[in-house]
Amino acid sequence: MSDHPFSQFLRILGKGPRSRRCLEVAEAQQAMQMLLQGQVSDKQLGAFLLLMRANGESQTELLGFMQAVQAQLAEVADFSGYSVDVNWVSYSGKWRYPPYFLLALKLLAENGYRVLLHGDSGQFAQRAYAEQWLESLGIASLNTESVGLDWQSGQVNYLAIGSVLPMVRDLLHLKEELGVRTVFNTLVKLLNPMRAPAAVQGIYHKGVEQLHHAAAQVNHSRCNLVFKGEGGEAEIRPDALIKLFFSLPNQAEPMELKIPAVIERQVRPESWQHEDLVQLWQGQKNDLYGTQSVICTAAVGLMCIALADSENPVTLLEQANFFEHAYQTASQFWQQRSGQC
């Protein structure tokens, strides 16, 4: 009786300390194809994820997985022909603060930028996810069958990963059962379904910036931005110094830019309500931290878009007032916002 075809990947990852290794790109791509096609048992899947976690996430594995998922995405959804300015992701959920980044995206959309937000919900019961604000903030929910008809200009457009790649969503939701994050938590953030020239991701754990940089070469963006966001989402903390990591064409390493805190350190609220975000947008609530988080988050989005559009992005990034100019523009956007959901 021959071994199961997927066993070859478990042997590569699970040999002794001296002989085990990470998967090469082609091996990772093949393994992911088998996962997407349901050709792997639950026991094999659990062993596979934990072995990768124990060995450490590798760039080659992430690249191979991304190539397989992108090929699958192309088969199930035709997003060609749609012009998007920025691709934003939301997979972590919020628990300490409301998702202020959603208002930052509304600012960008109101000012003519085409924004695609994709994400997931429900991995953890105690967190609030972007999907819970779609209706109250006037965010359009897309689907693969009528994306052309549903696409709304002037507002944020949201695509649930489960609606196009249900198997990938299932892999994500194993995190709670296994107790540890997997490489797929990184992978979904790097997907760029509509091939936007600018892509923005937030991370929670430091040290994965290089993984994002390596994968940026195949996620179709001209500028890929990653930073340690509030709660793991792509949201700026305005009361802390933030390190931004930009992946640009022909750059071997990500380019780092530090942006300063714009307000003094604030005390985190003991609790918050769903309505707080809507009321802040409508001008019915005063929230210094929230307002500045929205402005700063919109500002880094503008920076990423500008770099993606620039013929000399490195020179632009090195300008001393790059963040300050974007911050002033985002502040004007905030002052001139419609306040309508």
C-alpha positions as a printed Julia matrix, in Angstrom:
341×3 Matrix{Float64}:
   0.0    0.0     0.0
   1.56   3.3    -1.08
   1.74   6.4     1.1
  -0.8    9.16    0.74
   0.53  11.77   -1.75
   0.43  14.48    0.91
   2.7   12.48    3.21
   5.77  13.63    1.26
   5.3   17.15    2.63
   4.91  15.9     6.2
   8.16  13.95    5.86
  10.0   17.04    4.62
   8.76  19.12    7.54
   8.81  16.44   10.22
  12.2   14.77    9.96
  14.78  15.13   12.71
  16.38  18.48   13.58
  19.28  17.89   11.19
  17.31  16.75    8.15
  14.01  18.62    8.23
  13.63  21.69    6.07
  11.06  24.16    4.82
   9.14  23.52    1.63
  10.44  24.98   -1.59
   8.13  27.24   -3.59
   6.96  24.5    -5.97
   6.39  22.06   -3.09
   4.39  24.61   -1.12
   2.32  25.42   -4.19
   1.51  21.74   -4.74
   0.68  21.22   -1.07
  -1.66  24.21   -1.09
  -3.38  22.97   -4.24
  -4.12  19.7    -2.48
  -5.5   21.57    0.53
  -7.76  23.72   -1.64
  -9.07  20.65   -3.46
  -9.88  18.8    -0.23
  -7.36  16.05   -0.86
  -5.92  16.12    2.68
  -7.29  14.43    5.8
  -7.96  16.36    9.0
  -5.09  14.56   10.74
  -2.69  15.46    7.95
  -3.84  19.06    7.96
  -3.34  19.42   11.72
   0.1   17.86   11.55
   1.04  20.02    8.57
   0.06  23.29   10.24
   1.76  22.49   13.55
   4.96  21.31   11.87
   5.15  24.56    9.91
   4.5   26.5    13.09
   7.24  24.62   14.96
   9.75  25.05   12.12
   8.96  28.73   11.64
   7.26  30.43    8.72
   9.42  30.64    5.62
   9.39  32.93    2.61
   9.41  30.05    0.12
   6.38  28.43    1.72
   4.45  31.69    1.75
   5.29  32.38   -1.9
   4.18  28.9    -2.97
   0.95  29.12   -0.99
   0.2   32.54   -2.46
   0.7   31.35   -6.01
  -1.7   28.45   -5.46
  -4.34  30.64   -3.81
  -4.07  33.3    -6.5
  -4.55  30.65   -9.19
  -7.62  29.35   -7.36
  -8.96  32.89   -6.98
  -8.59  33.49  -10.71
 -10.67  30.37  -11.39
 -13.59  31.3    -9.13
 -13.8   35.07   -9.67
 -13.04  37.35  -12.6
 -11.94  40.68  -11.18
 -10.12  41.79  -14.29
 -11.05  45.17  -15.67
 -11.8   46.78  -12.3
  -9.58  49.69  -11.36
  -8.79  49.84   -7.64
  -6.46  52.35   -6.0
  -5.82  50.62   -2.7
  -6.26  47.12   -1.3
  -6.86  47.05    2.49
  -7.27  43.99    4.7
  -9.17  43.25    7.91
  -8.75  39.84    9.51
  -7.69  40.41   13.12
 -10.78  41.99   14.65
 -10.79  44.7    17.34
 -11.31  44.49   21.09
  -9.47  47.42   22.68
 -10.7   50.17   20.36
 -13.39  50.49   17.68
 -12.22  49.88   14.09
 -11.26  53.47   13.34
  -9.57  52.38   10.11
 -13.02  51.97    8.55
 -13.57  55.74    8.84
 -10.13  56.33    7.31
 -11.18  54.24    4.33
 -14.42  56.2     4.06
 -12.35  59.39    3.91
 -10.31  57.99    1.03
 -13.4   56.77   -0.81
 -15.23  60.09   -0.4
 -12.26  61.83   -2.0
 -12.23  59.76   -5.16
 -10.02  56.79   -4.25
 -11.34  53.34   -5.1
 -10.98  51.2    -1.99
 -11.29  47.43   -1.76
 -11.41  46.02    1.76
 -11.31  42.25    2.14
 -11.42  40.25    5.32
 -13.1   37.71    7.54
 -15.02  37.54   10.8
 -15.76  35.2    13.66
 -12.38  33.68   14.42
 -12.72  34.87   18.02
 -16.04  35.5    19.74
 -14.71  38.35   21.89
 -13.59  40.5    18.96
 -15.52  42.88   16.73
 -15.0   42.56   12.99
 -15.38  44.99   10.1
 -18.36  43.06    8.72
 -20.42  44.19   11.7
 -20.23  47.83   10.51
 -20.98  47.37    6.81
 -24.59  48.47    6.97
 -24.25  51.23    9.57
 -21.3   52.85    7.74
 -22.68  52.39    4.24
 -19.99  49.95    3.1
 -20.94  47.85    0.07
 -20.6   44.07    0.3
 -19.39  42.53   -2.96
 -19.88  39.05   -4.32
 -18.34  37.18   -7.22
 -21.53  36.91   -9.27
 -22.37  40.61   -9.51
 -19.19  42.48   -8.59
 -19.54  44.74  -11.6
 -23.1   45.66  -10.7
 -22.49  46.0    -6.98
 -19.34  48.1    -7.18
 -20.11  51.52   -5.75
 -17.88  54.52   -6.33
 -17.42  56.99   -3.5
 -17.65  54.33   -0.81
 -15.67  51.45    0.6
 -16.34  48.07   -1.03
 -15.93  44.92    1.06
 -15.21  41.37   -0.08
 -15.48  38.51    2.43
 -12.74  35.96    1.83
 -15.2   33.15    2.55
 -17.39  34.19   -0.37
 -14.6   33.5    -2.87
 -12.25  31.1    -1.08
 -14.24  29.14    1.52
 -11.47  26.58    2.02
  -9.01  29.35    2.91
 -11.52  30.7     5.42
 -11.78  27.23    6.97
  -8.0   27.12    7.33
  -8.04  30.5     9.09
 -10.62  29.35   11.59
  -8.42  26.46   12.7
  -6.35  28.99   14.65
  -8.68  28.89   17.64
  -8.83  25.08   17.63
  -5.07  24.63   17.26
  -4.21  27.42   19.68
  -1.54  29.0    17.47
  -1.5   31.2    14.4
  -0.46  29.67   11.1
   1.16  30.93    7.93
  -2.32  31.32    6.46
  -2.97  34.23    8.83
  -0.16  36.0     6.98
  -1.16  34.74    3.54
  -4.71  36.13    3.48
  -3.46  39.61    4.36
  -1.2   39.62    1.31
  -3.89  38.7    -1.19
  -4.71  41.46   -3.65
  -7.81  40.2    -5.52
  -8.23  43.21   -7.83
  -4.51  43.87   -8.24
  -4.57  47.31   -6.69
  -1.26  49.17   -7.13
  -1.23  50.02   -3.41
  -1.75  47.38   -0.7
  -1.87  47.94    3.06
  -1.66  45.34    5.85
  -1.52  45.48    9.62
   0.31  42.97   11.77
   0.26  42.17   15.48
   3.48  40.21   15.88
   6.77  41.94   15.15
   9.24  40.17   12.92
   7.0   39.12   10.03
   7.75  42.24    7.98
  10.26  40.3     5.88
   7.62  37.7     5.03
   5.36  40.47    3.76
   8.22  41.97    1.78
   9.07  38.67    0.12
   5.45  38.01   -0.82
   4.92  41.55   -2.11
   6.8   40.58   -5.26
   3.89  38.34   -6.28
   0.84  40.16   -4.87
   0.68  42.54   -7.87
   1.18  45.77   -5.89
   3.63  48.52   -6.76
   3.74  49.61   -3.15
   3.06  47.25   -0.27
   2.81  48.76    3.21
   2.88  46.77    6.45
   3.04  48.03   10.02
   2.22  46.94   13.57
  -1.33  48.2    13.76
  -3.68  48.54   16.7
  -4.9   45.05   17.56
  -3.24  43.67   14.43
  -5.42  45.66   12.03
  -4.03  48.24    9.58
  -4.82  51.12   11.9
  -2.38  53.71   13.23
  -2.03  54.4    16.93
  -1.77  58.2    17.02
  -0.23  58.25   20.5
   2.77  56.06   19.67
   5.72  56.07   17.3
   4.98  53.73   14.4
   7.4   52.02   12.03
   6.12  51.73    8.46
   7.67  49.16    6.11
   7.24  49.85    2.4
   8.02  47.26   -0.28
   8.82  49.04   -3.54
   9.87  47.79   -7.0
  13.51  46.72   -7.33
  14.21  47.08   -3.6
  15.9   44.08   -1.97
  14.76  45.16    1.5
  11.67  46.97    2.75
  12.18  50.69    3.29
  11.43  51.79    6.84
   9.89  55.11    7.82
   9.11  56.12   11.4
   6.17  58.41   11.98
   5.88  60.19   15.33
   3.0   60.23   17.76
   0.75  63.2    17.02
  -0.91  63.27   20.47
   0.19  62.35   23.98
  -0.36  58.83   25.25
  -4.04  58.23   25.92
  -5.82  55.98   28.41
  -7.59  53.11   26.7
 -11.39  53.18   27.19
 -12.8   50.61   29.57
 -15.55  49.88   27.08
 -17.02  51.13   23.81
 -20.17  50.64   21.79
 -20.93  49.95   18.15
 -22.56  53.38   17.84
 -19.39  55.23   18.9
 -17.86  54.84   15.44
 -20.97  56.07   13.62
 -21.36  59.02   15.98
 -17.73  60.02   15.51
 -18.21  60.07   11.74
 -21.42  62.09   12.08
 -19.78  64.65   14.38
 -21.95  63.71   17.37
 -19.07  62.42   19.5
 -15.77  63.95   20.62
 -12.93  61.42   20.58
  -9.4   62.8    20.33
  -7.73  59.41   20.0
 -10.28  58.18   17.47
 -10.17  61.32   15.35
  -6.39  61.3    15.17
  -6.32  57.55   14.5
  -8.63  58.08   11.52
  -6.55  60.96   10.16
  -3.2   59.2    10.62
  -4.49  55.96    9.11
  -5.87  57.81    6.1
  -2.53  59.61    5.82
  -0.48  56.41    5.53
  -2.98  55.16    2.98
  -2.38  58.31    0.94
   1.37  57.76    1.26
   1.1   54.21   -0.07
  -1.09  55.32   -2.98
   1.31  58.15   -3.83
   4.29  55.78   -3.81
   2.46  53.32   -6.06
   1.75  56.13   -8.54
   5.23  57.69   -8.42
   7.91  57.14  -11.04
  10.53  57.72   -8.33
   9.0   56.23   -5.16
  12.3   55.97   -3.28
  12.96  59.69   -3.71
   9.41  60.5    -2.63
   9.67  58.3     0.45
  12.9   59.98    1.5
  11.38  63.46    1.49
  11.51  64.93    4.99
   7.88  66.1     4.98
   6.3   63.09    3.28
   4.15  62.08    6.27
   3.41  65.66    7.3
   2.01  66.48    3.85
  -0.18  63.37    3.83
  -1.34  64.14    7.38
  -2.39  67.67    6.38
  -4.32  66.32    3.4
  -6.06  63.7     5.54
  -6.92  66.38    8.11
  -8.6   68.41    5.37
 -10.51  65.33    4.26
 -11.75  64.89    7.84
 -12.86  68.5     8.19
 -14.71  68.33    4.86
 -16.27  64.86    5.3
 -19.94  64.45    4.52
 -20.82  62.91    7.88
 -23.37  60.75    6.07
 -23.34  56.96    6.21
